[in-house]
Each structure stands twice: as structure tokens, then as C-alpha cells.
């Protein structure tokens, strides 16, 4: 779901969880469609609307629309077919998206709704064009889930009827973004509709970018993720889904650039209940994406999540002005830089806290120094080694361009650099036995300064200032407290439950998912 309104209803219907949940939902017969005008629901046709249907001959989609009232579609019919051009374009774009996903990329066809009592007229996938009032632009909805597998779900699409005032470059661009994103949710539901919002929204934004690279949807969301790289990648705060969850599309883009587009489809094939990789028996019956990504990379790509995440965090040093398509992202210049903390030398941070599957970047002006030493050190008061598994990577830069990007194994020669970007990477994945975070110390300075820092004889300087990516447009919170994964919405939670007006207004004021 992309809409704040949809999320408000979800919270109202299911409640805000107090702890992460990971449990299959019972099969649900919702059977409420926008044509059920006698039932109070969020998005529906009005009682007096004359609802028509249109579909491409032999196609997979049926578009429902009206020509009058607040839900009316644009009337233009330049080809005199008797069907508004906008409706024909919607049907054509959805058909093209389905061909791309199923025939070109090899994903399953979204579940048909033949067996659903209120199925829109036949088994084709239904798209309802409705007035969203500027508060959202569309959402995938579920009708019911199969009895054989309670997380494979059947659904339909509700979408804005004319996009008036939404600021899209064109109606065609708006429909391409909505169709490619929301129909990918229907595709996901053919495997498992109960995955968390990170893999659900992240891969849907990935799909939109792969389907239409000219769209700016991907780049807009990526900035939000790069502003919060210090948070575990599978973790979002409670409440409305933040833009950073959509921005995790960057990680799935990394996987496909590194290993090919098939990797995302192969991941979904492992997310269906009972089809998790046998190498992870505890995760096989009800798989989770991060564990299955690790297993997939190990069994098919001679890699691992830890290796992939370290490379991913390193590639993020090749964004913005430091982009280099020969070493990292193909389009890194459009992504902006990850958030970083500017420090003064000598620098000591103790204790710092590095969550699993996260990165912290430190911007270090060299101030003319010929060399720098960067070290992590253990906290002797904690059991185990707090530096174990952490990775230090340094980018030596001059005028914003990378001179060298390397793992830190000794003193850095900084004679040609005016600054160094230090990345502290925790590539561990969550799961059974995983540690939520590491609490090491970090020292940066000359050999003598680092030696003194490790001995804890240096007074702690100001930790510096945290800077979001220059074009991120996101204000970072002042705390680095853990953000535990939010509850995972599944087909057991509908969107038509009544919503308390004060909750609705508060959440709409807090977050409205809109694109520029």
C-alpha cells in the first residue's frame, strides 16, 4: 500500500502492535468492493453512479469507471471508440505491466478472483477508478486468501480517477507508476501477502524503476533511505510507513545490478510458506526476506547477506558527486550522498551503537595531515568482542571525488586527500541468535592520538554534527535508539473498518504519500 489513508484504516482495523509479530493470518472473505455503495468504506462509487466496465480483448484486466459525479474519469475520446481515452490507457498500461512481470521477468500471474462471490463480473483482475481527494493515489486490496496457503491472496486495485492536482508530468506517467507499483503487490500476493513493509514496498519501487527507468519515483524514495542508513535495513518505526521503507528499493536494485534481475523473483519463490530454503529450517515454514536473501545468495551466487551488505554500503560511497559507474552504481550520480557525521580530529566516540544491517558514515576533514589511523576498539566491560563482525571502509576524497575506497587495514595515506569518509558497517543479518547491535568505540587521529584514545585518556570531543544527504530533504532524529520491525500487514486486515476522525486527521497531517 502506498496511501496514508490505507494505512490509517489498517491501523484502525488491526490495532498498533506493541511488539514485532510474525504469524500467518486466517483466510479472510472480505468481499467488499467499491461497487458496494450501501456499505460504508473508504473508497467506493457513489450510490447514483453508473459504473461501466472495459477490458482489452483477451486481456487480464477489467477497468471499472463512471463518466459523471466526483468519480468521473476524463471524458476525452479522441479515437471515437465510445470509451474514454484515459480508461483505454489504464487498461493498456496494466496489460503491458503484466506482460513484463510474467513473460519477461518470470513472476507468477496474480491470483484470479473467479471463486470470489463479488468479483467484479469475471475472473480478470479488477481496477476501480475512484476519487481519492488528493490524499493518496492508489492501493492494492485483498479479497481473500487461499485455503491451501493462507498467505497467498486474491485482490484488486483502487486507483485515482483523474490525477487532477497531483503534479505528475502526465496522466500516462501517473498510471505507469501506479500500475507497476501496485500490481507488483498483487504479484507478491501470489507468493506471500504477509511479508513486512520493507520487502513489500522496497521491491515494488524496484519493480517500478525496472519497468520504467525514466520515472523519478525510485530516486525520490532512495534519498529517504540514504538519510537513515544507521537504521537496520529491515526495521521501520511504528506508525505510518516512512519513505525510507520505500527507499530500501536501493538494496534490491543493488542485488539486481550485482546478480541480475532474476534474483528478486528467486527471492519471492522462497518467501512462500513452506518453500523457504532447507538450509534455514527454522525459517522454512514461514519465511522472512532477510534470512532467505542470505540463503539465496549462499546457494546460488556464492555470496552471503553479510558480503552483499558490505559491498552495498561501499557502493553508497559512490553516489552524488563521487559516482563512478565503473566501480559501483550505474546511476549513482542521481542518488545523492548517504547521511554522515562531520567530526573534528582527534575524534573519539565511545560507546557507539551499530545496529545489524546498518552503516554509519563519518566525514573527516584531513586538515593537511599526511596520514590518519582509524580503529574500532572493544568495550572491556561487555561480554564478547564488540568489534567482531564490524567492517571499516574508508573513502579518501579530494574535492568530492574518490581517490581510493578501501577496507581499513592500517594507517591511511591522506597526503592527496582533503577529507576521508569512514564507514562503520555491521553486515550481520537479523534472525535466531542475532545481536541487535554492537557497542564498540571508534578512534580517528594520528597513531599517538588513537593509542591515547584506546587508553581512554583523551577527553571525549563533541561528536560532531549529523548531516543528511544534501538533497535528502529529511530531518534526522537526534537519537540512535533501535527501531524494531513493525507488525507485518497481511490479508487478515482489511481497509474498510471505520476510522476515528481524530486519528485520521492526525495521521494525514503527519504523513501524506505524494510524489512531486
C-alpha positions, 0 to 999 in steps of 0.5 A: 500500500502506498496511501496514508489513508490505507494505512490509517484504516489498517491501523484502525482495523488491526490495532498498533502492535506493541511488539514485532509479530510474525504469524500467518493470518486466517483466510479472510472473505472480505468481499467488499468492493467499491461497487458496494455503495450501501456499505460504508468504506473508504473508497467506493462509487457513489450510490447514483453512479453508473459504473461501466466496465472495459477490458482489452480483448483477451486481456487480464484486466477489467477497468471499472469507471463512471463518466459523471459525479466526483468519480468521473474519469476524463471524458476525452475520446479522441479515437471515437471508440465510445470509451474514454481515452484515459480508461483505454490507457489504464487498461493498456498500461496494466496489460503491458505491466503484466506482460513484463512481470510474467513473460519477461521477468518470470513472476507468477500471474496474480491470483484470479478472483473467479471463486470470489462471490463479488468479483467484479463480473469475471475472473480478470483482475479488477481496477476501480477508478475512484476519487481519492481527494488528493490524499493518496493515489492508489492501493492494492486490496485483498479479497481473500486468501487461499485455503491451501496457503493462507498467505497467498491472496486474491485482490484488486486495485483502487486507483485515482480517477483523474490525477487532477492536482497531483503534479505528475508530468502526465496522466500516462506517467501517473498510471505507469507508476501506479500500475507497476507499483501496485500490481507488483503487490498483487504479484507478491500476493501470489507468493506471500501477502504477509511479508513486512513493509520493507520487502513489500514496498522496497521491491515494488519501487524496484519493480517500478524503476525496472519497468520504467527507468525514466520515472523519478519515483525510485530516486525520490524514495532512495534519498529517504533511505540514504538519510537513515542508513544507521537504521537496520535495513529491515526495521521501520518505526511504528506508525505510518510507513516512512519513505525510507521503507520505500527507499530500501528499493536501493538494496534490491536494485543493488542485488539486481545490478550485482546478480541480475534481475532474476534474483528478486523473483528467486527471492519471492519463490522462497518467501512462500510458506513452506518453500523457504530454503532447507538450509534455514529450517527454522525459517522454512515454514514461514519465511522472512526476506532477510534470512532467505536473501542470505540463503539465496545468495549462499546457494546460488551466487556464492555470496552471503547477506553479510558480503552483499551488505558490505559491498552495498554500503561501499557502493553508497560511497559512490553516489552524488558527486563521487559516482563512478559507474565503473566501480559501483552504481550505474546511476549513482550520480542521481542518488545523492550522498548517504547521511554522515557525521562531520567530526573534528580530529582527534575524534573519539566516540565511545560507546557507539551503537551499530545496529545489524544491517546498518552503516554509519558514515563519518566525514573527516576533514584531513586538515593537511595531515599526511596520514590518519589511523582509524580503529574500532576498539572493544568495550572491556566491560561487555561480554564478547568482542564488540568489534567482531563482525564490524567492517571499516571502509574508508573513502579518501576524497579530494574535492568530492571525488574518490581517490581510493575506497578501501577496507581499513587495514592500517594507517591511511595515506591522506597526503592527496586527500582533503577529507576521508569518509569512514564507514562503520558497517555491521553486515550481520543479518537479523534472525535466531541468535542475532545481536541487535547491535554492537557497542564498540568505540571508534578512534580517528587521529594520528597513531599517538592520538588513537593509542591515547584514545584506546587508553581512554585518556583523551577527553571525549570531543563533541561528536560532531554534527549529523548531516543528511544527504544534501538533497535528502530533504529529511530531518534526522532524529537526534537519537540512535535508539533501535527501531524494531520491525513493525507488525507485518500487514497481511490479508487478515486486515482489511481497509474498510473498518471505520476510522476515528476522525481524530486519528485520521486527521492526525495521521494525514497531517503527519504523513501524506504519500505524494510524489512531486 
